[in-house]
Amino acid sequence: MKGSDIICISTHYWHDAWFRKQQFMSRFRLAGNRVLYVQPAASMIRRAQGNSLAKNRFLFGATDKVDDYLYLFYPPWSLPKPANPLSATLNFKWQSMEIARAAKKLGMFSPILWIYRPEYYVGLKYIPHSRLVFDLVDDLSAYQKDARAYKYIDDCIRNLIQQADVFVTTSSVLLEKYGQTSRSHSLVPNGFDYNIFKIGEHSPPEPLINIKHPIVGFIGTLFGFLDYDLIEYCVQGHPDKIFVFVGEVEKSGADGVARLKKYPNTLFLGRKPKEEIPAYITTFDLCICPFKIDEVSRSVSPLKVYEYLSMGKPVVSAFMEGLSRDAAGPFVTFANDKKSFSESIGVELSSDSSSAQQKRSCGVAGMSWDKLFEKLVSDCEFVL
């Protein structure tokens, strides 16, 4: 595929931590396709406080040119209460009109529209496009605690799937929930960057130079979806091990982190540049994925698990049905409760070996972003 225009409506800023949106669009861009990358917009009341990447404005969008093949679009700020269905409908209709305006200025008259945010369903008629791809990466309706908000997001997802030429999703769980009405579908889980995450020699990062082993590590955002009761149980049950957490603390996880910080065998290091992450993973003796077991985690395709496994590390995870089914599943030790999770930490540490590490790394080799992009393009060939 070369010479096409793509409007990608994302949920992450291009210059923030990279997820599948940036990974896939960067590859389309490098192949010679122009990409208009639509970034998030917070409420005009909150205005993404403290986020230097949020260059959104009132009423009108703005476009930054990165190069001849990549343009970043900042939608206007959203109305207050963006989770309210009425506000959301007004927001996404207006933002869609602004996207259309930006596309017209760039001469994108019949682009491929690639959507990650289902609320944009209400604005489809405003954005010119020749083909539509909807990529669903999480059970977004399950994030909603309010019944009306749940129904609104669920309706947007189902309506968008019916309109899409291809429905792409990360999890077989999501495909079973939503795929019955799709015209065509592609199952593409999340993955890892093989150029960064692979078994190799890395010196311990400065914060871990004098830390005793074994080290149990976690990389990622510390938010409300983690099971802090489980983590605390494991920290208490393994006083001879150091539990290291690398990642920013969101407001929803602040109370849980505060509880854990009182233990002498926990260490919180904050967010680190992605180039430094492999050195941390290499220094870990075991990695954990301690999500709450609920409808959200049931279909999660956690990037960090693939990165851990690519570097050969043993992984203990709360049970995730979607993850257990994909190619990484056989190389993860799953636990259904805090007792079995804690016991699995001890078992995996005592049984690890260099041959086991190589087996894990080889087992997920097909889940590099390059390989997944090849599958995506192959599955969506008739659209692209």
C-alpha positions in Angstrom: 0.0 0.0 0.0 1.4 3.4 -1.1 0.1 6.7 -2.0 -3.2 6.6 0.0 -4.5 9.1 2.5 -5.5 7.9 6.0 -7.4 9.8 8.7 -6.6 8.1 11.9 -8.8 9.1 14.9 -6.7 8.1 17.9 -7.0 8.1 21.7 -3.3 9.0 22.3 -1.1 11.9 21.4 1.5 11.0 18.7 4.4 12.2 20.8 3.3 10.5 24.0 3.9 6.8 24.9 3.5 4.7 21.8 0.6 2.2 21.5 -0.7 0.3 18.5 -2.2 3.5 16.9 1.2 5.1 16.5 2.9 1.8 15.7 0.6 1.1 12.8 0.3 4.6 11.5 4.0 5.1 11.5 4.4 2.1 9.3 1.7 3.3 6.9 3.5 6.7 6.8 6.9 5.1 6.1 5.3 3.2 3.3 4.5 6.4 1.6 0.9 7.1 2.7 -0.2 10.5 4.1 -1.6 10.3 7.6 -3.8 12.9 9.3 -3.5 11.8 12.9 -6.4 13.1 15.1 -5.4 13.4 18.7 -7.5 13.5 21.9 -9.4 16.5 23.2 -10.3 16.9 26.9 -13.1 18.9 28.3 -12.8 22.6 28.1 -13.2 22.7 31.9 -10.3 20.2 32.6 -8.3 21.1 29.5 -5.8 18.3 30.0 -4.1 20.1 32.8 -0.4 19.8 32.9 -0.2 18.0 29.5 2.1 20.0 27.3 1.0 17.9 24.3 -2.6 19.2 24.6 -2.5 22.1 22.2 -6.2 22.1 21.6 -8.2 25.3 21.3 -11.7 26.5 21.8 -14.2 26.0 18.9 -11.7 25.3 16.1 -9.1 22.6 15.4 -5.5 23.1 14.5 -3.1 21.1 12.3 0.7 20.7 12.7 2.8 19.4 9.9 5.4 16.9 11.0 6.6 16.0 7.4 5.0 15.4 4.0 3.4 12.2 5.2 2.3 13.0 8.8 0.0 15.8 10.0 -1.2 16.0 13.6 -4.7 17.4 14.2 -5.8 18.9 17.5 -9.6 18.9 17.8 -11.3 21.7 19.6 -11.9 21.3 23.4 -15.0 19.3 24.3 -18.0 20.6 26.1 -18.2 20.0 29.8 -19.4 16.5 30.9 -17.9 14.7 27.9 -19.2 11.3 29.1 -22.8 12.5 29.0 -24.4 11.2 25.8 -25.9 14.5 24.8 -22.6 16.4 25.3 -20.7 13.6 23.6 -23.0 13.7 20.5 -22.5 17.4 20.2 -18.8 17.2 20.8 -18.1 14.5 18.2 -20.3 16.0 15.5 -18.5 19.3 15.8 -15.1 17.7 16.0 -15.9 15.6 13.0 -16.7 18.8 11.0 -13.4 20.2 12.1 -11.6 17.1 11.0 -13.3 17.4 7.6 -12.2 21.0 7.3 -8.6 20.0 8.0 -8.8 17.1 5.5 -10.1 19.4 2.8 -7.2 21.8 3.3 -4.8 18.9 2.8 -6.6 17.7 -0.3 -7.8 14.5 1.4 -11.0 14.0 -0.5 -11.5 10.2 -0.3 -9.2 8.9 2.5 -9.4 5.7 4.4 -11.0 6.6 7.8 -9.4 4.5 10.6 -11.2 5.0 13.9 -10.1 4.0 17.5 -12.8 6.1 19.3 -16.3 4.8 18.7 -18.1 8.0 19.7 -17.1 9.4 16.3 -19.8 7.2 14.8 -22.2 10.2 15.1 -19.9 12.2 12.8 -19.3 9.7 10.1 -21.4 11.6 7.6 -19.3 14.7 8.0 -15.9 13.2 7.4 -15.2 12.3 3.7 -14.0 8.8 3.3 -13.9 6.0 0.8 -13.4 3.1 3.3 -13.8 2.7 7.0 -11.8 0.6 9.5 -12.7 0.4 13.1 -10.0 -0.9 15.5 -11.4 -1.8 18.9 -8.5 -2.3 21.4 -10.5 -2.7 24.7 -14.0 -3.3 26.0 -14.7 0.4 26.1 -18.2 0.0 27.2 -17.1 -1.9 30.3 -15.1 1.1 31.4 -18.4 2.9 32.0 -19.8 2.7 35.5 -23.0 4.6 34.6 -25.6 2.5 32.9 -26.6 5.2 30.4 -23.0 5.8 29.5 -22.4 2.1 29.1 -25.4 1.8 26.7 -24.2 4.9 24.7 -20.7 3.6 24.1 -22.0 0.1 23.4 -24.4 1.4 20.8 -21.7 3.5 19.2 -19.4 0.4 19.0 -22.2 -1.8 17.4 -23.3 0.9 15.0 -19.7 1.6 13.9 -19.0 -2.1 13.3 -22.1 -2.3 11.1 -20.8 0.6 9.0 -17.1 -0.5 8.9 -15.6 -2.2 5.9 -13.3 -4.0 8.4 -13.7 -4.5 12.1 -10.2 -5.0 13.7 -9.9 -6.0 17.3 -7.2 -7.2 19.8 -9.1 -9.9 21.5 -11.1 -13.0 20.6 -13.3 -12.0 23.5 -14.2 -8.8 21.8 -14.6 -10.5 18.5 -17.2 -12.9 20.1 -19.0 -10.0 21.8 -19.2 -7.7 18.8 -18.1 -9.4 15.6 -21.4 -11.1 14.6 -22.6 -8.0 12.5 -19.2 -7.1 11.0 -18.8 -7.3 7.2 -15.2 -8.5 7.6 -12.9 -8.8 10.6 -9.3 -9.1 11.6 -8.0 -10.3 15.0 -4.7 -8.5 15.7 -3.5 -8.4 19.3 -1.1 -5.9 20.7 2.6 -6.6 20.5 6.1 -5.3 21.1 9.0 -3.5 19.3 11.6 -6.1 18.5 14.2 -3.4 18.0 13.9 -2.5 21.7 12.6 -5.5 23.6 14.8 -8.5 23.0 17.1 -10.6 25.1 20.5 -8.9 25.4 23.0 -7.5 27.7 21.8 -4.4 29.6 23.6 -2.9 32.6 21.2 -2.4 35.6 19.7 1.1 35.6 21.1 3.4 38.2 18.1 3.1 40.7 18.5 -0.7 40.8 22.3 -1.0 41.0 22.4 -1.7 44.7 19.0 -3.4 45.0 19.1 -7.0 46.3 17.5 -9.8 44.3 15.1 -11.3 43.6 13.3 -8.3 42.0 9.6 -8.6 41.1 8.9 -5.9 38.5 6.0 -4.1 37.0 6.1 -1.6 34.1 3.1 0.5 33.3 0.5 3.0 34.5 -0.5 2.6 38.1 -4.2 3.2 37.8 -7.5 2.0 39.2 -7.7 -1.2 37.1 -4.8 -2.8 39.1 -5.6 -5.0 42.1 -3.9 -3.3 45.0 -5.2 -5.8 47.5 -3.6 -8.6 45.5 -0.3 -6.6 45.2 -0.3 -5.9 48.9 -0.9 -9.6 49.7 2.1 -10.5 47.6 4.3 -7.8 49.0 3.5 -9.0 52.6 4.0 -12.7 51.6 7.4 -12.2 50.0 9.4 -9.9 52.4 12.6 -11.3 50.9 11.8 -9.9 47.5 11.8 -6.3 46.2 8.7 -5.2 44.3 9.7 -2.5 41.8 7.1 -0.3 39.9 8.1 1.8 36.9 5.3 4.0 35.6 3.3 7.1 36.4 0.6 7.1 39.1 -2.8 8.2 38.0 -5.3 9.7 40.4 -7.4 6.5 40.4 -4.4 4.5 41.6 -3.0 7.0 44.1 -4.7 5.5 47.2 -3.5 2.0 46.3 0.1 3.2 45.7 0.0 5.1 49.1 -0.8 1.8 50.8 2.0 -0.1 49.1 4.6 2.6 49.8 4.5 1.8 53.6 6.2 -1.5 53.0 10.1 -1.5 53.0 10.3 -4.0 50.1 8.5 -1.8 47.6 10.1 0.8 45.3 8.3 3.3 43.0 10.4 4.9 40.3 8.0 6.9 38.3 7.8 7.0 34.5 10.9 6.3 32.5 11.8 6.9 28.8 10.9 3.9 26.6 14.6 3.5 25.6 15.5 2.8 29.3 12.7 0.2 29.9 14.6 -2.8 28.5 17.3 -2.3 31.2 14.7 -2.4 33.9 13.0 -5.5 32.5 16.4 -7.2 32.1 17.2 -6.5 35.8 13.8 -7.9 37.0 13.8 -11.6 37.9 10.1 -11.9 37.4 7.4 -9.6 36.0 3.8 -9.3 37.1 0.5 -8.2 35.5 -1.8 -7.6 38.5 -5.1 -6.4 37.0 -8.4 -6.8 38.7 -10.3 -9.7 37.3 -13.4 -8.1 35.7 -15.0 -7.3 32.4 -12.3 -4.8 31.5 -9.4 -7.2 32.1 -11.2 -10.1 30.5 -10.4 -8.7 27.0 -7.2 -6.7 27.7 -4.2 -7.3 25.4 -1.5 -5.9 27.6 1.5 -4.5 25.8 3.9 -5.0 28.7 3.3 -8.7 28.9 4.5 -9.1 25.3 7.5 -7.0 26.1 8.3 -9.0 29.2 8.1 -12.3 27.3 10.1 -11.0 24.4 12.9 -10.4 26.9 12.5 -13.9 28.3 11.1 -13.0 31.7 8.7 -15.3 33.6 5.3 -13.6 33.9 2.6 -14.1 36.5 -0.7 -12.5 35.6 -4.2 -12.2 36.9 -6.4 -14.4 34.7 -7.3 -12.6 31.4 -9.4 -14.7 29.1 -8.4 -12.9 25.9 -4.7 -13.1 26.8 -4.9 -16.7 27.7 -6.2 -17.5 24.2 -3.6 -15.7 22.1 -0.1 -16.8 21.2 1.4 -15.4 24.4 -1.0 -17.3 26.6 1.0 -20.6 26.9 4.0 -18.6 28.2 2.1 -16.8 31.0 1.3 -18.2 34.5 -2.2 -17.2 35.3 -3.8 -16.9 38.8 -7.4 -16.6 39.8 -6.9 -15.2 43.2 -4.3 -13.5 45.4 -3.2 -16.7 47.1 -2.4 -18.5 43.9 -0.8 -15.4 42.4 1.6 -15.1 45.4 2.4 -18.8 45.3 3.1 -18.6 41.5 5.7 -15.9 42.1 7.7 -18.3 44.3 7.3 -21.2 41.9 8.3 -19.3 38.8 11.3 -17.8 40.4 12.6 -21.1 41.6 12.1 -22.9 38.3 13.3 -20.3 35.8 16.2 -21.1 33.5 18.0 -19.8 30.5 16.3 -22.4 28.3 12.9 -21.3 29.6 13.8 -17.7 28.8 14.7 -18.5 25.3 11.4 -20.5 24.9 9.4 -17.5 26.0 11.2 -15.1 23.7 10.9 -17.4 20.7 7.2 -18.1 21.6 6.1 -14.5 21.0 8.5 -13.7 18.1 5.5 -13.5 15.8 3.9 -10.7 17.9 6.4 -8.0 17.0 4.7 -4.9 15.6 6.3 -5.6 12.2 4.8 -9.0 12.1 1.4 -7.8 13.3 1.4 -5.0 10.8 2.0 -7.5 8.0 -1.0 -9.5 9.3 -3.1 -6.4 9.5 -2.3 -5.3 5.9 -3.0 -8.9 4.7 -6.3 -9.1 6.4 -7.4 -5.7 5.3 -5.9 -5.9 1.7 -9.3 -5.5 0.0 -9.8 -2.2 1.8 -6.3 -0.9 1.6 
